[in-house]
Amino acid sequence: MTHPSIEPYATGLLDTGDGNLVYWETCGNPTGVPVLVVHGGPGSGCSVGMRRGFNPDRYRIILFDQRNCGRSTPHASDLAANMSLNTTEHLISDMEQLREYLGVQKWMLFGGSWGVTLSLAYAQRHPDRVSGMLLVSITSCRRSELDWLYRGVGRMFPEAWARFREFAGTEHFRLPTDTEPPIEDLLMSYSRLMENPDPDVRARAATEWLAWEDAVISMESNGNPGQYSNRPDDAKLAFVRICSHYYANGGFLEDGVLIREAGKLAGIPSVLVHGRNDLGGPVITAWELARSWPGAELIVIEDSGHTGSAAMQEALHAAGDRLLAQITAGGELDRTHPG
């Protein structure tokens, strides 16, 4: 189930001090347990549906659009937006600045896909600011994960992958062998195309990237045709420009660091939820993260892929209820002023 539609009681634009304005909104109970919704992509932005994932009577629900996407400005669909000011380090800083601005002592983190990666990076930097973590569709941006998503799974969709590869002008790439070039080469080709001054080139690159994303989820029961491609033109451009920028640079993270250093999160109540049928993000990442994270609970949903299922939604709601009970029992309920 999801909760009824709600409207935010406060919204704003956080001035990061470097020319970026990050959109935020707060919904639900101003004195409830703060939960920060960390969206995926990177570059997807938040949707109004994300307000409905938590009980508005018990949670102070905080959403934000990460740099250059959604309602944050400048928007990545505008070539003038400076991507050098959009890295994981910048996003961690934005989250911490937002926490301070809203007067939150500790917050629970809810993230999916790229939102998992960013939540892990933030929590490992600021574990004392995190009351709990609910993470779904687990990713950590390791090179092996990127290689699988943007090349390895091409074994299932060779026609779609060949088109994705060939548009980038990287004909030397083939499906995985021990001697293949690093996947960053292909991803960097797309990143460069998204910086091309010709708007037609950028639009075509975005179309080809999103066609590949659609192919990867096409076998899932909830993988609707055009799920990635059916976005407004500016949202498509921002999504692909930001995604290719991050993934060409390994998420601006040391390879494997988030799993290696998961021990820093010991003691934080946490639940990991992952679909067994997530073809683009195999469950091995969730399993390895859970093994490295003392106390983390892993729930594998047998009928779900990356796009979710009814069983996954039920598991998320039940996990959220358990985490809320742990957080409030542990005295983590935040009574600081609502920003």
N, C-alpha and C positions, 0 to 999 in steps of 0.2 A: 504494500500500500504506500501511497504518498499522502502527505498532508494537504489540506485545502490551500488554494492559491492565496497568497498574502502579498501585501505591498510593503516596501521598506518604510520604516519610520524616520530614517535619516539617510542622506546620500551626500557625497562630496567628491572632490578631486584633491588627492594628496599631492602637494608640490614636493617633488623629490630633490629639488635644488639644482638639477642639471638640465632643466628644460623639459622634463617629463612630468605629466600630470596623470596620476593613477586613480582610476575611478573606484569608489568603494560604496557599499551600502550596508545597512544593518536592518534586520527584520526580527520579528518575534518578540521575546520578552527582554526588555532592556536590563533586567537584573538576573537573567537566566545564565546558564553555563555558556560561556563564549565558545563558539565553534567557527573556525575559519575554513571556508570552502576554497580549495586550491584547485583551479580548473586545469584541464589537460591541454593537449596540443603538442608542444607549446604554441600559443597563438590562437586558441579557440575562443577565449573570452567566456564570461559567465552567461548562463541563460536564466530566464525567469523561473524555469522549472527547478533549478538548483535551490531555490528558496524553500522548496517543499520537501526536502529530504529529512528535515528534523522537526520535532514537535515544537511549534512556535510558543507554546505555553512554558516550556522548560528550557529552551535554548535562546541565547542571543546569537543569531545567525549572521555571520559577517561574510560578505562576498566581495571580491575585488577582481578587476580585469588586469592581468599582468601587463607589463609595459608594451605599448604600441599595438594593442588589440582591444576588441570590444569597444568600450566607451572611453578608454584611456587615450591620451594624445601625447605627441603626434602619432597618427595611425600609420601602421606599417604599409598600408596600401599607397601611401604617399612616399615617393622615392626620397623625399627630403628627410624623412625620419632616419636618424643616425643609429644604425644597428650596432655600432661599436659600444653604445651605451646600454645595450640589452644583453646581459650575460646572467648566468646563475647567481653570481656574486651580487649583481645589481638587484635581482629579484629577492634574494635573502635580505638585503638591506631595506628594500621597500616593505617587506613584510614586518620587519622589526620596527621600522619607522611608523607603520600603520598601527601596530600594537600599542606603541607609546602614545600616538595621537588619540586613539580611542580609549585610552586609560585602562587597558586590559592587563592584568597581572600575569595570567596564564590562559592559554586557550587550547582547546582540542583542535586537531587538524584532521580534516577530511579531504582526501585527494584521490583522484583516479588517473591512471596511466601516467603521463608526464607529471600530473599533479602529485603522484606518489614520489617520483624522483625529487621534485622540488621540496616536498614536505620532509623527506628524509634528510636532504641537504640542510634545510633550515633547522630541523630538530637536532641534528648532530652538532650544529654550531651553537644552538641555544636550547639545550635540553631542559634547563630550569624554567623555560617559558612555555613548556608544553605539558598539558594536563593529561592528554590521551591522544591516540592516533587510530583512525579508522581509514584503512587504505584498500582500494579496490583496483583490480587489473594492474598487477604489480610490475613496475619497470624500474630500472636503476641506471639506464643509459650506458651500460657497458658496451664496449665495441662489439663484443660477440652478439649482444642483443640487437644492435643496429644492423650488423651484418646479416643477421637472420631476417629482420623485418624488411630490409631494402634489397636483399639479394637471395638469401637462403630459401625463403618461402616461395621464391620464383620457381622452384621445382614443382610446385603445385599449379602455378599459373605462368607457364613459360611464355605464352604469347603476350600476356599483359606485361610481364617483366621485360621482355625484349623491347617492347614499345617504350617503356619507362626508361630503360638504359639508352636506347638509340637516340631519343630526343635530346638527352644530355650530351650527346657527341662523344660518348665513351665506349666506342665499339670494341675496345680491347677487353672489356669486361665480359666474363662468362659466368655461368652458374658456378657455385663454390668449388674450388680446388685448392690445394695447398700453396699454389703459386700465384693466386689471383692478387691483383692490386688491393690496397686497403679500401674498405667501403667509403671512407671519407672522401676519396677521389671522386666517386660518383656523386655523393651528396654535395660536395663543394661545387661541382659543375652546375647543379641546380641553384645553389646559393648565388653563384655568379650570374646565372641567367636572371634571377629575381632582382639583381641590381642593374640590369641592362636598361639604358635610357629609353629604349623603344617599348612603348606600352604593349604593343602586340606580342613582343617576345615574352614579356613578363606574364601576360594573360595566357599564352599557350603553355608556358612552363608550369603555371599553376594548374591548368587543366590536366596536363599529363601526370603531374604529381598526385592530384586528387583521384584520377582514374585508377592509379595504382593502389591508393589507400582503399578505394571502394572494392577493388578486386580482392584484397586481403580478407575483408570481412564478408565477402559475398556468400560464403558457405554457411554462415551463422543464421540461426532461426530469426534473430532480430536484425540481421544485416540488410536493411532495406536498400534497394538499388539507388545509387546516387546519394547515399547518406553523407558522404564528405563533399560531393560535388554540388549538391543542392543548397548552396549558400549564396548570399548576395555577393556580387563581384568584388566589393572592397574587402569583405570578410575572407573570401578565397585568396585574394592576393596577400593579405596580412598573414593568414594561417601558413601558407607555403613559404613566404619570405622568412617568417620567424622559425618555422620548423627546420627548413634547410640550413638556416644560419646556426641553429643550435646543434643539429645532428652532424653537420660537417665539422663541428668543433668538439665532438664527443660530449655535448652537453656542458662544455666548459668545466668538466670534472676530471680528476685523475681516474684512470680506468679502474673500475672495480671498487673504488673507495667507499661507496655507500654500503656495500655488503661487508667489506672488511671491517669497517668501523661501526657496525650496527650495535656492538656491545655498549657504545656510549648511551644507547637508549634503554638500557636495562632499568627496570623500575617504572617505566612509563606504560600505563595500561594500553594495550595495542591489539588490534585485530586486523589480519590480512585476509582479504577475500579475493579469490581468483577463479576464473572459469577454466575448467578442464579443456574446453574446446577453443580456447583463445589461440588461433593459429598464428597471429602476428606476434604474440607475446607468450611463448610456451610457459607452462606452470613451473618449470625448473627454476626460474628466477625467484618466484615467490617461495618455493621450497628452500632454496639456498639462503634467502634472506631470513626466513624463519629459523633456520638452523643456527644462524649467526647472531640472532637477536634473543637474548635471554628473556623468557616470559612472554614473547609474542605468540599469539594464537593464529594458526593458519586454517582457513576454511576453504576447501576446494569445492566448487559448484559443478556437479557432473554434467548438467545440461546447458551450461552457459559458455559463451565465448566473450570476446572483448565488448560486444554490444549489450551484454547482460541478458537476464531472463527474469521471470517472476520469482523463481527460487532464489536468484541472487538478490533481488530486492528484499525478499523476506529475510534472508540471512543478514543483510546490511542493517535492517531495522532492528532485528533481534540483537545484533552485535552492538549497535548504538545504545540500546537500552542497557545492556550489560556494562558498557563503558561509562554511561551516565551514572549508574549505581556505584561503580568503583570510584569515579571522580568525586561524587558528592560525599561518599563515605570517607574518602581520604581527605576531606576538608579543602578540596580544590575549587569549590564554588566561588566564583569571582563576584565580589560585591562592589567593585570599583565603579566609578562614575561612567555612565554610558556616553560616549562621544557623539 
